[in-house]
Amino acid sequence: MTATRVFVARLAGCAVFDPLGDRVGKVRDVLVVYRHKQSPRVIGFVVEVPGRRRIFLSIGRVTSIGSGQVITTGLINLRRFEQRGGEVRVIAELLGRVVNLTDGSGKATIEDVAIKQNPRGEWEIEELFLRLPKTSPSPFSKGHTTFAAWSAVDEVANHDEPQSASHLLAAYEDLRPADLANALLDLPDERRLEVADELSDERLADVLEEMPESEQVEILEHLEDDRAADVLDQMQPDDAADLIAQLSEERGEALLGLMEPEEAEDVRMLLAYAPDTAGGLMTTEPVIASSSATVAEGLALIRRQDLAPALGAAICVTLPPFEPPTGRFLGMVHFQQMLRYPPMERLGTLLDQKLEPVPANTSAAEVSRILASYDLVSLPVVDENHRLVGVVTVDDVLDYLLPDDWRSHDEDEPAKLLRADTSPLEVIGAESVPERRESHGPSK
């Protein structure tokens, strides 16, 4: 194995490959165990494999660490990772921890951890990269940095000292909202709330939309009302409505009163519909244009960077006003249809004549059937006056159809193994691989 010093924060997100060069997953954390009078020993990695499942990769099955990648021997246990007693996640639990220096010089914050292979072939923590307190009142001063051996700091597991969430967020900076949500779900409850406090309103809103309802409520209940309302303002109206519906009526009304009036109005409208109807599933922010708008104008509308792909797949054409509830709904123009016509073609001439909108009280089951039958990405929803009130997108339907615990739905599945000595990768039974015995206790 390559015996070079590796900084753990730089490992976050690194690709994990099998011996044939096929990508297995990516590193999400490094797992260590403490030892008496010795530096903690690395026992393996927390690796995210396809399907956003996190598994344990034993250090004994790693042949190389470095150059932005990890190479395995080819045999990986696909059982979902569960942290055991005595195991410590470096990124999630050590980075940002405030420690005391044993030379009496004061406190310091762990910004990174260097691991290295010792002469016995074990990987262990070699040094800590520390930031000392600021000595200048200037806001531009960040304090000096230094390296220190593990023995040069007091017990790092002292949870009486605060742990900054900013270092964890820095390690997960490149994660998509769904991946960051999954990473936060792996954290202890208290740590998850600390990280939520450090996220920007927009980033937290994106993450909450990817979390199960119970964790959404837990985080929102933790936030002050003003902050909670700001986060709800940043969420999609349908997701915000679903979340508020899980709160007490008193808290929900308080938050709606603090939200931006336009956002709160959309959410109140959605709360008026039963959750298992088209009105309860829809979003109130479709792309809307007049029949006289051109193809060029339509393409400009769906080119917005912040627009979800499902909403950008088609434009709803209505009479004014152009905010739900709109004037009379005229039809939809699909993205591919616009690509087939010159820029100055009017959208009113390109309407999909076969696509009928559904009333807001249409059952979720019927909406699902229509989307599946006609291979649609979105479906317009109208009120009793044929005014557009929103659209149901395919991701809304998937969220409804999947079980509440779909993010961890495979936890009870039989453990499997990924064997990387053939290509493509082959899944084999777990019975042929020893238990994870090497993960506990000090080395002998």
KAQUIJO-V911189 format. One record per residue. N is the residue number from 1. PSI is psi in degrees with one decimal (NA if undefined). Layout:
N;PSI  N;PSI
This chain:
1;143.9  2;122.2  3;62.2  4;155.4  5;133.9  6;132.9  7;128.1  8;-41.3  9;-30.5  10;-13.5  11;-23.5  12;122.9  13;-6.1  14;144.7  15;145.6  16;124.7  17;153.0  18;175.9  19;-22.2  20;0.1  21;5.0  22;137.9  23;128.4  24;-39.0  25;-155.3  26;148.7  27;133.8  28;-22.5  29;167.1  30;133.4  31;130.9  32;162.3  33;142.4  34;152.5  35;149.9  36;121.8  37;22.2  38;159.9  39;148.3  40;143.5  41;136.4  42;126.3  43;-13.8  44;-167.9  45;151.2  46;118.0  47;135.1  48;120.8  49;168.1  50;141.9  51;4.8  52;20.8  53;136.9  54;129.7  55;167.4  56;128.1  57;109.5  58;141.7  59;-24.2  60;-15.5  61;17.3  62;128.8  63;-19.8  64;137.0  65;126.6  66;171.5  67;34.6  68;20.1  69;160.7  70;130.9  71;132.3  72;168.1  73;-19.3  74;-4.9  75;116.5  76;131.2  77;121.4  78;10.0  79;137.8  80;136.6  81;132.2  82;123.2  83;134.7  84;164.2  85;135.0  86;-10.9  87;141.1  88;130.3  89;122.5  90;-51.0  91;-45.1  92;-28.0  93;-21.4  94;-42.8  95;130.6  96;-6.1  97;135.9  98;127.8  99;162.1  100;135.3  101;133.0  102;-15.3  103;4.1  104;8.1  105;-2.8  106;-153.2  107;162.6  108;160.6  109;133.1  110;116.5  111;-24.7  112;164.4  113;128.3  114;129.5  115;151.1  116;153.3  117;127.6  118;173.8  119;-23.2  120;-1.4  121;1.7  122;143.9  123;134.0  124;165.1  125;121.4  126;-50.0  127;159.9  128;137.3  129;114.1  130;149.4  131;125.4  132;158.4  133;154.0  134;141.1  135;-5.0  136;141.4  137;-6.8  138;135.4  139;-17.1  140;-8.5  141;131.6  142;-3.4  143;153.8  144;157.3  145;155.8  146;161.7  147;146.6  148;144.4  149;158.4  150;-37.5  151;-12.3  152;0.2  153;154.8  154;172.0  155;116.5  156;-21.4  157;12.8  158;99.6  159;3.2  160;-21.4  161;142.0  162;151.1  163;120.1  164;136.0  165;-13.4  166;-33.4  167;-37.6  168;-42.1  169;-35.2  170;-37.9  171;-27.5  172;19.9  173;-34.8  174;1.9  175;143.4  176;158.4  177;-42.0  178;-39.4  179;-39.0  180;-39.5  181;-42.4  182;-39.3  183;-40.7  184;-33.2  185;-23.7  186;-13.2  187;154.9  188;154.0  189;-47.7  190;-41.3  191;-37.9  192;-41.1  193;-35.8  194;-44.2  195;-40.0  196;-37.4  197;-30.9  198;-18.8  199;148.7  200;160.9  201;-44.6  202;-43.7  203;-41.5  204;-38.5  205;-44.4  206;-39.1  207;-43.5  208;-36.2  209;-18.6  210;4.9  211;156.1  212;157.1  213;-38.2  214;-42.0  215;-33.5  216;-49.7  217;-41.9  218;-45.8  219;-42.8  220;-36.9  221;-26.9  222;-26.7  223;148.5  224;155.2  225;-44.6  226;-44.9  227;-42.7  228;-42.0  229;-38.8  230;-38.9  231;-42.6  232;-34.7  233;-32.0  234;-13.7  235;158.0  236;139.8  237;-39.6  238;-38.1  239;-39.9  240;-41.0  241;-42.9  242;-40.0  243;-45.3  244;-33.0  245;-21.4  246;-11.2  247;168.9  248;152.9  249;-37.7  250;-46.5  251;-40.2  252;-44.3  253;-37.0  254;-42.1  255;-39.9  256;-35.9  257;-23.5  258;-15.0  259;163.5  260;136.1  261;-43.7  262;-42.8  263;-43.0  264;-36.5  265;-42.4  266;-42.6  267;-42.7  268;-39.0  269;-42.4  270;-34.9  271;-18.7  272;-16.5  273;148.8  274;143.1  275;-20.9  276;29.4  277;169.0  278;-39.2  279;-35.4  280;-23.6  281;-22.8  282;163.2  283;147.1  284;16.4  285;52.6  286;168.6  287;123.4  288;139.0  289;166.2  290;163.4  291;-20.7  292;-7.0  293;149.6  294;167.2  295;-41.6  296;-41.9  297;-37.4  298;-44.5  299;-34.4  300;-36.3  301;-40.4  302;1.3  303;-6.3  304;134.8  305;-32.2  306;3.8  307;129.6  308;141.4  309;-39.5  310;-35.4  311;-26.9  312;0.9  313;-16.8  314;159.0  315;134.1  316;129.2  317;124.8  318;171.0  319;157.6  320;153.2  321;165.1  322;23.8  323;134.0  324;137.6  325;128.0  326;-172.9  327;-171.9  328;134.7  329;129.8  330;-33.3  331;-176.5  332;148.8  333;121.9  334;150.4  335;-46.8  336;-33.5  337;-41.1  338;-33.4  339;-17.4  340;-2.9  341;157.5  342;158.1  343;-30.5  344;4.1  345;139.0  346;138.9  347;-28.7  348;-20.2  349;-4.3  350;14.4  351;141.5  352;104.3  353;-16.7  354;-15.8  355;115.8  356;136.7  357;164.8  358;147.0  359;155.9  360;-23.7  361;8.6  362;138.4  363;152.5  364;-34.6  365;-41.7  366;-39.2  367;-43.6  368;-42.0  369;-41.5  370;-45.6  371;-42.9  372;-40.3  373;-36.6  374;14.3  375;47.3  376;151.9  377;-29.1  378;157.9  379;124.3  380;146.7  381;131.2  382;159.7  383;-169.9  384;-17.2  385;14.1  386;30.1  387;140.2  388;126.2  389;-13.4  390;-174.6  391;145.7  392;125.3  393;163.2  394;-32.4  395;-31.3  396;-42.4  397;-39.5  398;-42.8  399;-35.4  400;-41.4  401;-34.8  402;149.4  403;156.8  404;-32.4  405;31.3  406;-26.9  407;-22.8  408;28.2  409;-19.9  410;14.2  411;-32.2  412;3.4  413;151.2  414;139.1  415;142.8  416;166.7  417;145.6  418;114.7  419;120.5  420;19.0  421;2.5  422;160.8  423;126.5  424;168.6  425;142.4  426;136.0  427;129.9  428;170.0  429;151.5  430;-16.5  431;-23.0  432;1.8  433;137.6  434;158.7  435;166.6  436;67.0  437;-28.1  438;-4.6  439;-5.7  440;140.3  441;165.2  442;159.2  443;150.5  444;NA
